[in-house]
Amino acid sequence: MKPLSEQELHNLAMNIVGKQLEENGYEFMAVNSRLKKNPQFVCLKNKKLHFVVVKCISYPDDPKEFDLSTLDKIKDHAIKFEADTYFASVGLVNAKNYKEPVYLNEDYIVDYEGLIKL
């Protein structure tokens, strides 16, 4: 069994958020999957620009606890473009054993409550 790398976990979190954005009528203008390069999604909805920052949080860390001050730079950047900024914190954990990493082709549990407007 191969544990997912940090990049693979990030990509999985992006897929989860991307699906939600698509279902909610967002049109993707740009997608960036590189780690620590924000925002991950630049979207258009109702003629309004939206920046979405995605962060994967691995167990035991809590996806509901995060430092929004680290997102000030991206929020300032969004203001220049008259864009709304959102944060998507996605918790991922191995479904069989919380102490194990998330493995490729194994079940996992998602803790994601949606976009948080900054």
C-alpha positions in Angstrom: 0.0 0.0 0.0 1.3 3.4 -1.0 0.5 6.4 1.1 -0.6 9.5 -0.8 2.0 12.2 -1.1 1.4 15.7 0.0 0.8 16.7 -3.6 -1.6 13.8 -4.2 -3.6 14.8 -1.0 -3.7 18.4 -2.2 -5.0 17.2 -5.6 -7.6 15.1 -4.0 -8.8 18.1 -1.9 -8.9 20.2 -5.0 -11.0 17.6 -6.8 -13.5 17.6 -3.9 -13.7 21.4 -3.9 -13.7 21.6 -7.8 -16.7 19.3 -8.0 -18.6 21.5 -5.5 -17.8 24.6 -7.5 -18.8 23.0 -10.7 -22.1 21.8 -9.2 -22.8 25.4 -8.0 -22.4 26.9 -11.4 -18.8 28.3 -11.2 -16.9 28.6 -14.5 -13.2 27.8 -14.1 -10.9 30.6 -15.5 -7.7 29.2 -14.1 -6.7 26.1 -12.0 -3.4 25.8 -10.1 -2.6 22.6 -8.4 1.0 23.5 -7.3 1.4 23.3 -3.5 1.7 26.6 -1.6 0.7 28.5 -4.8 -2.5 30.4 -4.2 -5.3 30.6 -5.3 -6.0 27.1 -6.6 -9.2 28.2 -8.5 -10.0 31.5 -10.2 -13.7 31.2 -11.2 -16.5 33.3 -12.7 -20.1 33.1 -11.5 -22.8 35.7 -12.3 -20.1 37.8 -14.0 -18.2 38.0 -10.7 -14.6 36.8 -10.2 -13.9 34.4 -7.3 -10.6 33.3 -5.9 -10.6 29.9 -4.0 -7.7 28.8 -1.8 -7.8 25.0 -1.0 -5.9 23.5 1.8 -5.8 19.7 2.7 -5.7 19.0 6.4 -4.6 15.6 7.5 -5.8 13.9 10.6 -5.3 14.6 13.6 -5.3 18.3 12.6 -8.8 19.8 12.6 -9.8 21.4 9.3 -12.1 23.8 11.2 -9.0 25.3 12.9 -6.9 27.5 10.6 -5.1 30.8 10.6 -6.9 33.2 8.3 -4.1 35.8 8.7 -1.9 33.7 6.3 -4.5 34.4 3.6 -4.3 38.2 3.9 -1.9 38.4 0.9 -4.3 36.5 -1.4 -7.3 38.5 -0.1 -5.4 41.8 -0.9 -4.7 40.5 -4.4 -8.3 39.6 -4.9 -9.4 43.1 -3.9 -7.4 44.5 -6.8 -9.4 42.4 -9.2 -12.7 43.1 -7.4 -12.9 39.3 -6.7 -14.5 37.5 -3.7 -12.0 35.3 -1.8 -12.9 31.9 -0.3 -11.0 29.3 1.7 -11.8 25.6 1.4 -10.3 23.5 4.2 -10.6 19.8 3.4 -9.9 17.2 6.1 -8.9 13.8 4.9 -8.4 10.6 7.0 -7.9 6.9 6.4 -11.4 5.3 6.8 -10.2 2.0 8.4 -7.6 3.4 10.8 -7.4 7.1 11.7 -3.7 6.6 12.7 -2.8 5.4 9.3 -2.1 7.7 6.3 -4.5 7.9 3.4 -3.5 5.2 0.9 -3.9 5.1 -2.9 -7.0 3.1 -3.8 -8.2 2.8 -0.2 -11.3 4.3 1.4 -11.0 7.7 3.1 -13.3 10.0 5.0 -13.7 13.7 4.0 -14.4 16.4 6.5 -15.4 19.4 4.4 -18.1 21.9 5.2 -17.9 24.1 2.1 -16.4 27.5 1.2 -15.6 30.1 3.8 -15.8 33.6 2.5 -12.9 35.8 3.6 
